[in-house]
Amino acid sequence: MEYIKLGNSELTVSRICMGCMGFGDAAKGQHSWTLDEGHSREIIRRGLDLGVNFFDTAIAYQGGSSERYVGRALRDFAKREDVVVATKFVPRTQEDIEAGITGQQYIERMVNRSLENLGMDYVDLYIYHMWDYRTPLYDIMEGLNNIVRAGKVRYIGISNCYAWQLAKANALAEKEGFAKFVSIQGHYNLIFREEEREMAKLCAEDNIAMTPYSALAGGRLAKAPGETSRRLEEDSFAKTKYDATAQQDSVVIGRVAELAGKHGVSMTEISLAWLLTKVAAPVVGATKMHHIEGAARAVDLALSEEECAYLEEPYVPHALVGVMAQNKA
C-alpha cells in the first residue's frame, strides 16, 4: 500500500479509501444489497491487513448503522491513531428549518450523533455531503469551524458540489479565519469524467485532495460486457446514473477488459490504476473480499501514458447525474 498527505492537511491516508456505504442494516436504508455487521467486519479487517487506513461512511447510510458497524470494527481491530475516519452530514430538513434550528446548531447536532454512532471522540475528516441551498454559506462554514475548534473534527471536506462553490466556500473561510475544505468527494471514474472540466483544475491549483466516489461506476468498470451481479441488478440509484449512457460507456469498458487481459489482472485493477493517476485516494466500496483485494493491488499497477490515453480516447461528454443533477437552488 502507498500513502499520501490528504491535500493541505496533516492526515496521512492510504491511496485506497474503503467506502462503507455497503455496510449497514438494509432494513434501515434504501439499499437491499448492504452487508450485515459480521460480513462488514470481515471486509474491514481485511482492508486493514492490506494497509488501508482510510475509511469513509456517512450518517445517512442505513440510518447510521454503517457508522456503528465501522466504529465497532475499528475499535476492535485498530488503534484509533492509526486510522483516518471520514463521515458526512446531509443538509437541514424542512422540519429543522421550521423549528428554527440554525446551520451552526444543526452541524453540532449532526457531528455529535455521528460521534456517538462511531463510538469516537473525534472524526478525522467531516464532509459536507451536498450543498445546502437553504442555509447561508456563512452559517455552514462557521458551524464547521466551531466543531474543529472544539476538537470534534480535525479537518473538513465537501462532496457533490461545483468548483465555483468550493472556491467560494474556501475564500470565505480564508477571509474569516475559518477551517477550509481540504478535500472534495465528487463523482469521477473512467466513464464519468466531468470533474476534469473545472474541479480537477481547481484542486491542482489549491492542493485540494480529490477522493472520488463511484470509482468503479457501481461495478460497471469491474465487469466484462454482459457480466452481471446482484449489485448491478439491484442498485437502482446507480442505474439512474449510468443506464442512459450504457452504449457509449461500453466502448470504454471494453478497453478496460482488453487491457486487463493484456496485463493478466482484473478490470478493477485497470480502472483504479487509471484513476490513481488522477486523484489522491478514490473511495472504493467493498461488499466482497475480492473487491478490497483488487483495489489494493491496483496501487501497484502502473499503466503507460499510451495505455491511459487508449482508455480515455472514446469518452464523450456526459450530462450531470445523481446528486449533482439535483444540486440546484
C-alpha positions as CSV (number, residue, x, y, z in Angstrom):
1,M,0.0,0.0,0.0
2,E,1.1,3.6,-0.7
3,Y,0.2,6.6,1.4
4,I,-0.2,10.3,0.7
5,K,-0.9,13.5,2.6
6,L,-4.5,14.5,2.1
7,G,-4.3,17.9,0.5
8,N,-3.4,20.7,2.8
9,S,-3.9,18.6,5.9
10,E,-1.6,16.6,8.1
11,L,-3.6,13.4,7.5
12,T,-1.6,10.5,6.0
13,V,-4.0,8.3,4.1
14,S,-3.8,5.1,2.1
15,R,-4.2,5.6,-1.7
16,I,-7.3,3.5,-1.4
17,C,-10.2,4.7,0.8
18,M,-12.6,2.0,1.8
19,G,-16.2,3.2,1.1
20,C,-18.6,1.9,3.7
21,M,-21.9,2.7,2.1
22,G,-22.3,-1.1,1.5
23,F,-22.2,-1.8,5.3
24,G,-25.3,-1.4,7.5
25,D,-28.7,-2.8,8.3
26,A,-30.6,-3.0,4.9
27,A,-33.9,-2.6,6.7
28,K,-32.8,0.9,7.8
29,G,-31.7,2.1,4.4
30,Q,-32.5,2.4,0.8
31,H,-30.3,-0.4,-0.5
32,S,-31.2,-4.1,-0.3
33,W,-27.6,-5.3,-1.0
34,T,-25.8,-3.9,2.1
35,L,-23.9,-6.3,4.4
36,D,-24.7,-7.3,7.9
37,E,-22.3,-6.5,10.7
38,G,-20.5,-9.8,10.6
39,H,-19.6,-9.6,7.0
40,S,-18.8,-5.9,7.2
41,R,-16.3,-6.6,10.0
42,E,-14.5,-9.3,7.9
43,I,-14.0,-6.8,5.0
44,I,-12.9,-4.0,7.3
45,R,-10.4,-6.3,8.9
46,R,-9.1,-7.5,5.5
47,G,-8.7,-3.9,4.4
48,L,-6.6,-3.1,7.5
49,D,-4.4,-6.2,6.8
50,L,-3.8,-4.8,3.3
51,G,-2.7,-1.4,4.6
52,V,-5.9,0.5,4.1
53,N,-6.2,3.1,6.9
54,F,-8.8,5.5,5.3
55,F,-12.5,4.7,5.9
56,D,-15.5,6.7,4.6
57,T,-19.0,6.5,5.9
58,A,-22.0,8.8,6.5
59,I,-24.8,9.3,8.9
60,A,-27.2,8.8,6.1
61,Y,-26.0,5.3,5.3
62,Q,-28.6,2.8,6.6
63,G,-29.9,5.0,9.4
64,G,-26.5,5.4,11.0
65,S,-25.9,1.7,11.2
66,S,-22.9,2.0,8.8
67,E,-21.2,4.3,11.2
68,R,-21.9,2.0,14.1
69,Y,-20.5,-1.1,12.2
70,V,-17.4,0.8,11.2
71,G,-16.8,2.3,14.6
72,R,-17.1,-1.1,16.4
73,A,-14.9,-2.8,13.9
74,L,-12.1,-0.2,14.1
75,R,-12.2,-0.2,17.9
76,D,-11.7,-4.0,17.8
77,F,-9.1,-4.2,15.0
78,A,-7.1,-1.0,15.0
79,K,-5.6,1.7,17.2
80,R,-7.6,5.0,16.8
81,E,-4.5,7.0,15.9
82,D,-3.6,4.6,13.1
83,V,-6.8,5.1,11.1
84,V,-8.4,8.1,9.3
85,V,-12.1,8.1,9.6
86,A,-14.4,10.3,7.4
87,T,-18.1,10.7,7.8
88,K,-20.6,13.0,6.2
89,F,-23.7,15.1,7.1
90,V,-26.7,16.0,4.9
91,P,-28.4,19.4,4.7
92,R,-31.1,20.5,7.2
93,T,-34.6,19.1,6.7
94,Q,-37.7,21.3,6.2
95,E,-38.6,20.4,9.8
96,D,-35.3,21.6,11.1
97,I,-35.8,24.9,9.3
98,E,-39.3,25.4,10.6
99,A,-38.1,24.6,14.1
100,G,-35.6,27.4,13.9
101,I,-32.5,25.2,14.1
102,T,-29.6,27.2,12.8
103,G,-26.9,25.9,10.5
104,Q,-24.4,26.0,13.4
105,Q,-26.7,24.2,15.7
106,Y,-27.5,21.6,13.1
107,I,-23.9,20.8,12.4
108,E,-23.1,20.4,16.0
109,R,-26.1,18.1,16.5
110,M,-25.1,16.0,13.4
111,V,-21.5,15.6,14.4
112,N,-22.4,14.6,17.9
113,R,-24.8,12.0,16.6
114,S,-22.1,10.6,14.3
115,L,-19.5,10.5,17.1
116,E,-22.0,8.6,19.2
117,N,-22.6,6.1,16.3
118,L,-18.9,5.7,15.7
119,G,-18.0,5.5,19.4
120,M,-15.2,8.0,18.9
121,D,-14.2,11.3,20.4
122,Y,-13.3,12.9,17.1
123,V,-13.6,12.5,13.3
124,D,-10.5,13.0,11.2
125,L,-12.5,14.3,8.2
126,Y,-16.0,15.7,8.4
127,I,-17.6,16.0,5.0
128,Y,-20.4,18.4,3.9
129,H,-22.4,15.7,1.9
130,M,-24.1,18.0,-0.5
131,W,-24.6,21.8,-0.9
132,D,-27.5,23.2,1.2
133,Y,-29.1,26.0,-0.8
134,R,-31.4,26.9,2.1
135,T,-28.7,27.6,4.7
136,P,-26.4,30.6,4.3
137,L,-22.9,29.6,3.5
138,Y,-21.5,31.6,6.4
139,D,-23.6,29.5,8.8
140,I,-22.2,26.3,7.3
141,M,-18.6,27.5,7.4
142,E,-18.9,28.9,10.9
143,G,-20.6,25.8,12.2
144,L,-17.9,23.6,10.7
145,N,-15.2,25.9,12.2
146,N,-16.8,25.7,15.6
147,I,-16.6,21.9,15.7
148,V,-13.0,22.0,14.5
149,R,-12.1,24.4,17.3
150,A,-14.0,22.2,19.8
151,G,-11.7,19.2,18.8
152,K,-14.6,17.1,17.5
153,V,-13.2,17.3,13.9
154,R,-9.7,17.5,12.7
155,Y,-10.3,18.6,9.1
156,I,-13.3,19.3,6.8
157,G,-14.2,18.1,3.3
158,I,-17.0,18.6,0.9
159,S,-18.9,16.3,-1.5
160,N,-21.2,16.9,-4.5
161,C,-20.5,20.5,-5.3
162,Y,-19.4,22.6,-8.2
163,A,-15.9,24.1,-8.5
164,W,-17.2,27.6,-8.0
165,Q,-19.0,26.6,-4.8
166,L,-15.8,25.1,-3.4
167,A,-13.8,28.1,-4.4
168,K,-16.4,30.5,-2.8
169,A,-16.5,28.5,0.4
170,N,-12.7,28.4,0.9
171,A,-12.4,32.1,0.0
172,L,-15.0,32.9,2.7
173,A,-13.1,30.6,5.2
174,E,-9.8,32.3,4.4
175,K,-11.4,35.8,4.9
176,E,-12.9,34.9,8.2
177,G,-10.1,32.7,9.6
178,F,-12.3,29.5,9.4
179,A,-11.2,26.0,8.6
180,K,-11.0,25.4,4.9
181,F,-12.1,22.3,2.9
182,V,-9.1,20.1,2.3
183,S,-10.8,17.5,0.1
184,I,-13.6,17.0,-2.4
185,Q,-15.5,13.8,-2.8
186,G,-17.1,14.0,-6.3
187,H,-18.4,11.6,-8.9
188,Y,-15.4,10.6,-11.1
189,N,-14.4,7.5,-12.9
190,L,-13.4,6.3,-16.4
191,I,-16.9,6.6,-17.8
192,F,-17.8,9.8,-16.0
193,R,-15.0,12.4,-16.2
194,E,-16.9,15.7,-16.0
195,E,-14.8,16.6,-12.9
196,E,-11.9,17.2,-15.3
197,R,-13.6,20.3,-16.7
198,E,-13.1,22.6,-13.7
199,M,-12.9,20.8,-10.4
200,A,-9.7,18.9,-11.1
201,K,-8.0,22.1,-12.2
202,L,-9.1,24.0,-9.0
203,C,-7.9,21.1,-6.9
204,A,-4.5,21.1,-8.6
205,E,-4.1,24.8,-8.2
206,D,-5.1,24.9,-4.4
207,N,-3.8,21.4,-3.4
208,I,-7.3,20.1,-2.5
209,A,-7.4,16.3,-2.4
210,M,-9.7,14.5,-4.8
211,T,-11.3,11.4,-3.2
212,P,-14.0,10.5,-5.7
213,Y,-16.8,8.1,-5.1
214,S,-18.3,5.7,-7.6
215,A,-14.7,4.8,-8.6
216,L,-15.9,1.7,-10.4
217,A,-19.2,3.1,-11.6
218,G,-21.2,0.9,-9.4
219,G,-19.3,-2.2,-10.6
220,R,-19.6,-1.5,-14.3
221,L,-15.9,-0.9,-14.6
222,A,-15.2,-4.2,-12.9
223,K,-17.4,-6.4,-15.0
224,A,-16.9,-7.6,-18.6
225,P,-19.6,-6.7,-21.1
226,G,-22.6,-8.9,-20.4
227,E,-21.4,-10.0,-16.9
228,T,-23.7,-9.0,-14.0
229,S,-24.0,-9.1,-10.2
230,R,-26.6,-8.6,-7.5
231,R,-25.3,-5.1,-7.0
232,L,-25.7,-4.2,-10.7
233,E,-29.2,-5.7,-10.8
234,E,-30.5,-4.1,-7.5
235,D,-28.7,-0.8,-7.2
236,S,-31.4,1.5,-8.6
237,F,-29.5,4.7,-7.8
238,A,-26.5,3.6,-9.9
239,K,-28.9,2.7,-12.7
240,T,-30.1,6.3,-12.8
241,K,-26.5,7.4,-13.2
242,Y,-25.3,5.0,-15.9
243,D,-28.1,3.3,-17.8
244,A,-28.8,6.2,-20.2
245,T,-25.2,6.2,-21.4
246,A,-24.6,2.4,-21.4
247,Q,-23.9,2.1,-25.1
248,Q,-21.3,4.8,-25.3
249,D,-19.7,3.7,-22.0
250,S,-19.4,0.1,-23.2
251,V,-16.6,1.2,-25.6
252,V,-14.5,2.3,-22.6
253,I,-15.5,-0.7,-20.6
254,G,-14.4,-3.0,-23.5
255,R,-11.0,-1.3,-23.5
256,V,-10.7,-1.9,-19.7
257,A,-11.4,-5.6,-20.3
258,E,-8.8,-5.7,-23.1
259,L,-6.0,-4.2,-21.0
260,A,-6.9,-6.4,-18.1
261,G,-6.4,-9.4,-20.3
262,K,-3.1,-7.9,-21.6
263,H,-1.8,-7.4,-18.1
264,G,-3.3,-10.6,-16.6
265,V,-5.1,-8.6,-13.9
266,S,-8.7,-7.8,-13.1
267,M,-10.7,-5.0,-14.6
268,T,-10.9,-3.4,-11.1
269,E,-7.1,-3.1,-11.1
270,I,-7.0,-1.4,-14.6
271,S,-9.9,1.0,-13.8
272,L,-8.4,2.1,-10.4
273,A,-4.8,2.2,-11.7
274,W,-6.0,4.8,-14.2
275,L,-7.9,6.8,-11.6
276,L,-4.9,6.7,-9.2
277,T,-3.0,8.8,-11.8
278,K,-5.6,11.5,-11.4
279,V,-6.6,11.7,-7.7
280,A,-5.3,11.3,-4.2
281,A,-7.4,8.4,-2.9
282,P,-10.5,7.0,-4.6
283,V,-13.4,5.8,-2.4
284,V,-13.9,2.2,-3.3
285,G,-16.9,0.3,-2.0
286,A,-16.4,-3.3,-0.9
287,T,-19.1,-5.8,-0.3
288,K,-17.0,-8.9,-1.1
289,M,-13.4,-9.7,-0.1
290,H,-12.1,-9.6,-3.6
291,H,-13.3,-6.1,-4.0
292,I,-10.9,-4.7,-1.5
293,E,-8.1,-7.1,-2.5
294,G,-8.4,-5.9,-6.1
295,A,-8.4,-2.3,-5.1
296,A,-5.2,-2.8,-3.0
297,R,-3.5,-4.5,-5.9
298,A,-4.3,-1.6,-8.2
299,V,-1.9,0.6,-6.3
300,D,1.0,-1.4,-7.5
301,L,-0.1,-1.4,-11.2
302,A,1.5,1.2,-13.4
303,L,-0.2,2.0,-16.7
304,S,1.8,3.6,-19.5
305,E,0.8,7.0,-20.9
306,E,-0.2,5.3,-24.1
307,E,-2.5,2.9,-22.2
308,C,-4.1,5.8,-20.2
309,A,-4.7,7.6,-23.5
310,Y,-6.2,4.5,-25.0
311,L,-8.7,4.2,-22.1
312,E,-9.6,7.9,-22.3
313,E,-9.9,8.3,-26.1
314,P,-13.5,7.0,-26.5
315,Y,-15.0,9.2,-23.8
316,V,-17.8,11.6,-24.8
317,P,-19.3,14.3,-22.6
318,H,-22.0,13.2,-20.1
319,A,-24.8,15.1,-18.6
320,L,-24.7,15.6,-14.8
321,V,-26.5,12.7,-13.0
322,G,-27.3,11.6,-9.5
323,V,-26.9,14.1,-6.7
324,M,-25.3,16.7,-8.9
325,A,-28.3,16.6,-11.3
326,Q,-30.4,17.7,-8.4
327,N,-27.8,20.1,-7.0
328,K,-29.5,23.4,-7.7
329,A,-31.3,26.2,-5.9
